[in-house]
Amino acid sequence: MEIPKSEVFQNIFYEHYPIVRRKLVALVRDEAAADDLAQDVFLRLYRNPPDDPAAIGAWLHRVLTRIGYDYMDKKARERRLQNKQELFYDQGPASPSGEEAMLRKLDQEDVREWLEELPERDRQALLLRYSGYSYAEIAGELGVRPPVVGTLLHRATAKLRQHATSAQS
């Protein structure tokens, strides 16, 4: 079938629109959405009509069903996303319990002690790196060439790990 002439299309529209809309309302349970979806069905009919003009009713039913289910899937995805967002924002940052805060403080004190046991240059390198400095900035602060910073940080981290494991033994 070719692109429908406006009068032929108009007759098909007036004949089938109430049925298409009624089926969409029953499917999606939202009258405003059903109106929009019915317009989409007829827009598809206008742009891409079926090959057999006698099968317009079946074609419309297949297209309205597909459009209706696509709409319901989209709404379900939106609801799931909204529920996830609500859960995320409702939980918010939980305040740590007194025990957790104490353990965190003890851990920080242990790390400070282990850092104090490192040579000055290693300690500075680690502190600068974990403060957000780049390798080039660390090299400038320590007075070394930038390629040396990676090796320096690796060795300092290994020494810190060694202090941590020996302290826990």
C-alpha positions in Angstrom: 0.0 0.0 0.0 1.3 3.5 -0.8 1.3 6.5 1.5 -2.4 6.9 2.1 -4.2 9.8 0.4 -5.4 12.2 3.0 -9.1 11.3 2.5 -8.5 7.5 2.7 -6.3 7.9 5.7 -8.8 10.2 7.3 -11.6 7.5 6.8 -9.3 4.8 8.3 -8.5 7.1 11.2 -12.1 7.9 12.1 -13.1 4.3 11.7 -10.4 2.7 13.8 -9.3 5.4 16.3 -12.0 4.7 18.9 -11.1 1.0 19.0 -7.3 1.6 19.1 -7.7 4.1 21.9 -10.0 1.9 23.9 -7.6 -1.1 23.6 -4.7 1.2 24.7 -6.6 2.5 27.7 -7.3 -1.0 28.8 -3.7 -2.0 28.3 -1.8 1.0 29.9 -4.6 2.1 32.3 -3.9 5.8 31.6 -6.2 7.8 29.3 -3.8 10.6 28.6 -1.0 8.2 27.7 -3.5 6.1 25.6 -4.3 9.3 23.6 -0.6 9.9 22.9 0.1 6.3 22.1 -2.9 6.1 19.7 -1.5 9.1 17.8 1.8 7.2 17.6 0.0 4.1 16.1 -1.7 6.2 13.4 1.5 8.1 12.7 3.2 4.7 12.0 0.3 3.8 9.8 0.7 7.0 7.8 4.5 6.6 7.5 4.7 2.9 6.9 1.3 1.4 5.9 0.8 -2.4 5.7 1.3 -4.1 2.3 -2.3 -5.6 2.4 -4.9 -2.8 2.9 -7.4 -5.5 3.9 -5.2 -6.3 7.0 -5.3 -2.8 8.5 -7.3 -3.9 11.6 -4.8 -6.7 12.4 -1.9 -4.4 11.6 -3.2 -1.7 13.9 -3.8 -4.3 16.7 -0.2 -5.6 16.4 1.3 -2.1 16.4 -0.9 -0.8 19.3 0.1 -3.9 21.4 3.8 -3.3 20.7 3.6 0.4 21.4 1.6 -0.3 24.6 4.0 -2.8 25.9 7.0 -0.6 25.1 5.3 2.2 27.0 4.7 0.0 30.0 8.3 -1.3 30.0 9.6 2.3 29.9 7.4 3.2 32.9 8.5 0.1 34.8 12.2 1.1 34.2 11.5 4.6 35.3 9.8 3.4 38.5 12.7 1.1 39.3 15.2 3.9 38.8 13.1 6.2 41.0 12.9 3.6 43.7 16.7 3.1 43.6 17.2 6.8 43.8 14.8 7.1 46.7 16.5 4.3 48.6 19.9 5.9 48.0 18.8 9.4 49.2 16.7 8.1 52.1 19.6 6.2 53.5 21.9 9.1 53.3 25.3 9.1 55.0 24.9 6.9 58.1 26.6 8.3 61.1 29.2 5.8 62.4 28.5 4.1 65.7 30.8 4.9 68.6 32.6 1.6 68.1 33.2 2.3 64.4 34.5 5.8 65.2 36.9 4.5 67.8 38.2 1.8 65.5 38.7 4.4 62.7 40.6 6.7 65.2 42.8 3.8 66.3 43.5 2.8 62.7 44.5 6.4 61.9 46.8 6.5 65.0 48.4 3.3 63.9 49.0 4.6 60.4 50.5 7.8 61.8 52.9 5.7 64.0 53.9 3.6 61.0 54.5 6.8 58.9 56.7 8.2 61.6 58.9 5.1 61.4 59.6 5.8 57.6 62.5 7.9 56.4 61.5 11.6 55.9 61.6 11.5 52.1 59.3 8.4 51.9 56.9 9.9 54.4 56.7 13.1 52.5 56.2 11.3 49.2 53.3 9.3 50.5 51.7 12.2 52.2 51.9 14.3 49.1 50.5 11.6 46.9 47.6 10.9 49.1 46.9 14.6 49.4 46.3 14.7 45.6 49.6 15.9 44.3 50.7 14.7 40.8 54.0 12.9 40.2 55.5 16.1 38.7 54.4 18.1 41.8 55.9 15.6 44.1 59.1 15.6 42.2 59.3 19.4 42.5 58.6 19.3 46.3 61.2 16.5 46.9 63.8 17.8 44.4 63.9 14.6 42.4 63.3 13.8 38.7 59.7 12.9 37.9 60.5 9.3 36.7 62.0 8.6 40.2 58.7 9.4 42.0 57.0 6.2 41.0 59.8 4.1 42.3 60.0 6.2 45.5 56.3 5.8 46.1 56.4 2.0 45.5 59.3 1.5 47.9 57.6 3.8 50.5 54.4 1.8 50.2 56.2 -1.5 50.6 58.0 -0.2 53.7 54.7 1.0 55.2 53.1 -2.3 54.5 56.0 -4.1 56.1 55.6 -1.9 59.3 51.9 -2.7 59.3 52.3 -6.4 59.1 55.1 -6.5 61.6 53.0 -4.5 64.1 50.0 -6.8 63.7 52.1 -9.9 64.3 
